[in-house]
């Protein structure tokens, strides 16, 4: 189960194409607004989603998807990953209004952590979005799974707020999440690393995800910096060691993770996010070629938009969130031609903001058209998405969500 596993919760090319084909250029030119205005509009979209959930006795959580298929099918939940990204995006720009919204959302996440019936510091995969009206109320749980990635991203968000505001409560909440990851997912079976977490069924998962271990490596490194406790740096190194073990030097790419034995390498499908997130989280030049692998093997073109897809299972449509991942990672790598490549990807995202199906000129939809298969059983749609919009905001500013210090 990946962090994109939302469907169940809701309902019960070539490198040249990515780097600037003709259709991408046309779309970028008729986007209608400049870079600064597009960035400002992305934040306006996030503001609207956050503010429509405010006004109760406690800050509610913003719904992840609006418009299109997802709204038609009553997807009004707030995925914790998307909330965390929204918090991080606010901290990246850092106006007074941004930090007020980030602090309010972080406060709700802390309250959810404190009020969780398990009482062990965890956070859940998703919650009911919207205003909270009960005097002592909290957003209700939508999906009770406690996957490792959601814990780590929530921890990253809290560390960003801690850095921006010096709030001790945010560091304490992040520490509890780190302890939960340590106590429930650390595994020396097979390839040492961190397992997928604990689903709602309560039976701990035994597979290990490259993506999750990237999240954990960055989060625990940030926790070490925030607390001064060397334990977290050592535990971060375990996750980084897992990445080394899942690196394929011949392909210059990361494999997906392991099977349930914790050792057998899972080679299908090969997703985009480990390729870009690995460099954003570690800056390890030994593995920098993973960006080039993704640009070549996950290139996607659809509806006049060029970018990358979710995985090699389906490259028929553009995954705009992943396209933002790549732009951010290329800007951080900053090698020969990387700035131009990142600029073209950002132009695609600005064009999507204006012209993608169900576009409103402010947010960015998840996929260039409905029906993008992720390869792990989920499907993405052309619905406006807080997570995609937050990633665009981060990439447009050259911000790296994995760096908290």
Secondary structure by P-SEA (a helix, b strand, c coil): cccccccccccccccccccccaaaaaaaaaccccaaaaaaaaaaaaaaaaaaacccccccccccccccccccccccbbbaaaaaaaaaaaaaaccaaaaaaaaaaaaaaaaaaaaccccccccccccccccccccccccccccccccaaaaaaaaaaaaaaaaacccaaaaaaaaaaaaaaaaccccccccccccccccccccccccccaaaaaaaaaaaaaaaaacccaaaaaaaaaaaaaaaaaccccccccccccccccccccccccccccccccccccccccccaaaaaaacccbbbcccbbbbcccccccccccaaaaaaaaaaaaaacccaaaaaaaaaaaaaaaaaccccccccccccccccccccccccccccccccaaaaaaaaaaaacccccccc
